[in-house]
Structures are given as structure tokens and as C-alpha cells.
Amino acid sequence: MALMFNLRLILATLLLLGMWASLATSRTLFEVSIAEKHEQWVVQHGRVYKDDIEKAERHKTLRQNLEHIESVNKAGTRTYKLGINEFTDMTNEEFQATHNGYKILSYKKIKTTSSLKYENMSDVPSFMDWRKSGAVTNIKHQGQCGKSQFPIQENV
């Protein structure tokens, strides 16, 4: 009877150790996979970090963002899918601080008078092709101020 109990105890212990080892191995493989994805992402987007500390922080942020992307896409509750882009190693706060577009000044800060002086307006052509005069450029990635540049370029 004691032999049977010892045998069951040994089998249960081996089973638990096997499950624990499997879990530890899968987690290690997941981390290696994330590290490989991060390295590929760094090469693809030409990212250069100033030191190993920043690289480790960016890796952590990228891992968290990848987990969020995967969980949102698996849930299937949205009409869109999230993906990886050049901002994947940024926190939400960093992205909002640098890429949320033009911030409108309060009304009190806006100057109400203009220093514009009109010159001779009788010599103005009736039609002007801004493309031929070089005032309009091709569409390009506007970087941090993309939202504010569109109305400025449109009005020129």
C-alpha cells in the first residue's frame, strides 16, 4: 500500500515538473520570438537606440504593444485590425505628445490685427497655376505636424 502511494506521488511530481518545464520553455520561446521580431523591426524602420538601457525599454514597450495588438485582433470585436508600424516601440503617451497634430492656440493668444499691406492689386493675373510656379509640392509624409501642414499647403 505504501509502495502504491509512493508511486503515485512520484508520478504526480513528474507530471507537475513536466508541465512546469513545458510552460517555462514556451515562455522562453515566446521571448525569443519577440526579441527576433524587435530586431527585424529595428532593421526595417532604421531605429537606432542611444544605449542598451533604451533598447531594453523599447523592447519592453514593443512587447506590450504586440500583446495589445494580438489581444485586440483575437477578440474580433472591432471592424478593423491593428498592425505593426514605425510607432510600435512608442508608448501611448510618447505618441500623443509627438504625433497628435496641431494644437490650436486659445482665442486670447491670437493676434487680431494684421501687418499685411496690400500692394498694387490691379496687376494680378486672373488665373494662376500654382503647380507651374513651384508653390505646390508632391504629397509627402508630414512627420509630426502632418495635420497642420495640410491646410497651410492648401491655402498657398
C-alpha positions as CSV (number, residue, x, y, z in Angstrom):
1,M,0.0,0.0,0.0
2,A,2.8,2.4,0.9
3,L,4.5,1.4,-2.3
4,M,1.4,2.4,-4.3
5,F,1.2,5.8,-2.6
6,N,4.9,6.5,-3.2
7,L,4.5,5.5,-6.9
8,R,1.5,7.9,-7.3
9,L,3.4,10.7,-5.5
10,I,6.4,10.2,-7.8
11,L,4.2,10.2,-10.9
12,A,2.3,13.3,-9.8
13,T,5.6,15.1,-9.1
14,L,7.0,14.1,-12.5
15,L,3.8,15.3,-14.2
16,L,3.9,18.7,-12.4
17,L,7.6,19.1,-13.3
18,G,6.9,18.2,-16.9
19,M,4.1,20.8,-17.1
20,W,6.2,23.4,-15.4
21,A,9.1,22.8,-17.8
22,S,6.8,23.0,-20.8
23,L,5.4,26.3,-19.6
24,A,8.9,27.7,-19.0
25,T,10.1,26.6,-22.4
26,S,7.1,28.0,-24.2
27,R,7.6,31.4,-22.4
28,T,11.3,31.4,-23.4
29,L,10.4,30.6,-27.0
30,F,7.9,33.5,-26.9
31,E,10.5,35.9,-25.6
32,V,13.0,34.7,-28.3
33,S,10.3,35.3,-30.9
34,I,9.6,38.8,-29.6
35,A,13.3,39.6,-29.5
36,E,13.7,38.4,-33.1
37,K,10.6,40.5,-34.1
38,H,12.1,43.5,-32.3
39,E,15.4,43.1,-34.2
40,Q,13.6,42.8,-37.5
41,W,11.5,45.8,-36.7
42,V,14.6,47.9,-35.8
43,V,16.3,47.0,-39.1
44,Q,13.1,47.6,-41.1
45,H,12.5,51.1,-39.6
46,G,16.1,52.1,-39.2
47,R,15.8,52.7,-35.5
48,V,19.0,53.4,-33.5
49,Y,18.9,53.5,-29.7
50,K,21.4,55.5,-27.7
51,D,22.3,52.7,-25.3
52,D,21.3,49.2,-24.1
53,I,19.0,50.7,-21.4
54,E,16.9,52.5,-24.0
55,K,16.9,49.4,-26.2
56,A,15.7,47.3,-23.3
57,E,12.9,49.8,-22.6
58,R,11.9,50.0,-26.2
59,H,11.9,46.2,-26.4
60,K,9.6,46.1,-23.4
61,T,7.2,48.7,-24.9
62,L,7.2,46.9,-28.2
63,R,6.4,43.6,-26.5
64,Q,3.5,45.2,-24.6
65,N,2.2,46.8,-27.8
66,L,2.4,43.5,-29.7
67,E,0.5,41.8,-26.9
68,H,-2.2,44.5,-27.1
69,I,-2.3,44.2,-30.9
70,E,-2.7,40.4,-30.7
71,S,-5.4,40.6,-28.0
72,V,-7.5,43.2,-29.8
73,N,-7.2,41.3,-33.1
74,K,-8.1,38.0,-31.4
75,A,-11.2,39.5,-29.7
76,G,-12.7,40.3,-33.1
77,T,-15.0,42.9,-31.6
78,R,-13.7,45.7,-33.9
79,T,-14.3,46.4,-37.5
80,Y,-10.5,46.9,-38.1
81,K,-7.3,45.0,-37.4
82,L,-4.3,46.5,-35.6
83,G,-0.9,46.1,-37.0
84,I,2.8,47.0,-36.6
85,N,4.2,50.3,-37.9
86,E,7.0,52.7,-37.2
87,F,5.5,53.8,-33.9
88,T,5.2,50.3,-32.3
89,D,8.1,50.9,-29.9
90,M,6.5,54.1,-28.5
91,T,4.2,54.3,-25.5
92,N,0.8,55.9,-26.0
93,E,1.9,59.0,-24.1
94,E,5.0,59.4,-26.3
95,F,2.9,59.0,-29.5
96,Q,0.3,61.5,-28.3
97,A,3.0,64.0,-27.2
98,T,4.7,64.0,-30.6
99,H,2.1,63.0,-33.2
100,N,-1.3,64.3,-32.3
101,G,-1.1,67.2,-34.7
102,Y,-1.6,70.9,-34.4
103,K,-2.7,72.4,-31.1
104,I,-5.0,75.3,-31.5
105,L,-4.0,78.4,-29.6
106,S,-6.5,79.9,-27.2
107,Y,-8.5,82.9,-28.5
108,K,-6.7,85.3,-26.2
109,K,-3.3,84.4,-27.7
110,I,-4.4,85.1,-31.3
111,K,-3.4,88.4,-32.6
112,T,-6.4,90.3,-34.1
113,T,-4.5,92.8,-36.2
114,S,-2.6,92.0,-39.4
115,S,0.6,93.6,-40.6
116,L,-0.2,92.7,-44.2
117,K,-0.2,95.6,-46.6
118,Y,-1.9,95.3,-50.0
119,E,0.2,96.4,-52.9
120,N,-1.0,97.3,-56.4
121,M,-3.9,94.8,-56.9
122,S,-4.7,95.9,-60.5
123,D,-1.7,93.9,-61.9
124,V,-2.9,90.5,-60.5
125,P,-3.5,87.8,-63.2
126,S,-7.0,86.3,-63.4
127,F,-5.6,82.8,-63.3
128,M,-2.6,81.3,-61.6
129,D,-1.4,77.7,-61.9
130,W,0.5,77.1,-58.6
131,R,1.9,73.8,-59.8
132,K,3.8,75.5,-62.7
133,S,5.2,78.2,-60.4
134,G,6.6,75.6,-58.0
135,A,4.4,76.7,-55.0
136,V,2.8,73.3,-54.6
137,T,4.9,70.1,-53.9
138,N,4.1,66.4,-54.2
139,I,2.3,64.7,-51.4
140,K,4.8,63.6,-48.7
141,H,4.8,62.2,-45.1
142,Q,4.5,65.3,-42.9
143,G,6.0,63.7,-39.8
144,Q,4.9,65.2,-36.5
145,C,3.0,68.2,-37.9
146,G,1.1,66.4,-40.8
147,K,-2.3,67.6,-39.7
148,S,-1.3,71.3,-39.5
149,Q,0.6,71.3,-42.8
150,F,-2.4,70.3,-45.0
151,P,-4.5,73.5,-44.5
152,I,-1.3,75.6,-44.9
153,Q,-0.4,74.0,-48.2
154,E,-3.9,74.1,-49.4
155,N,-4.2,77.8,-48.8
156,V,-0.9,78.6,-50.5
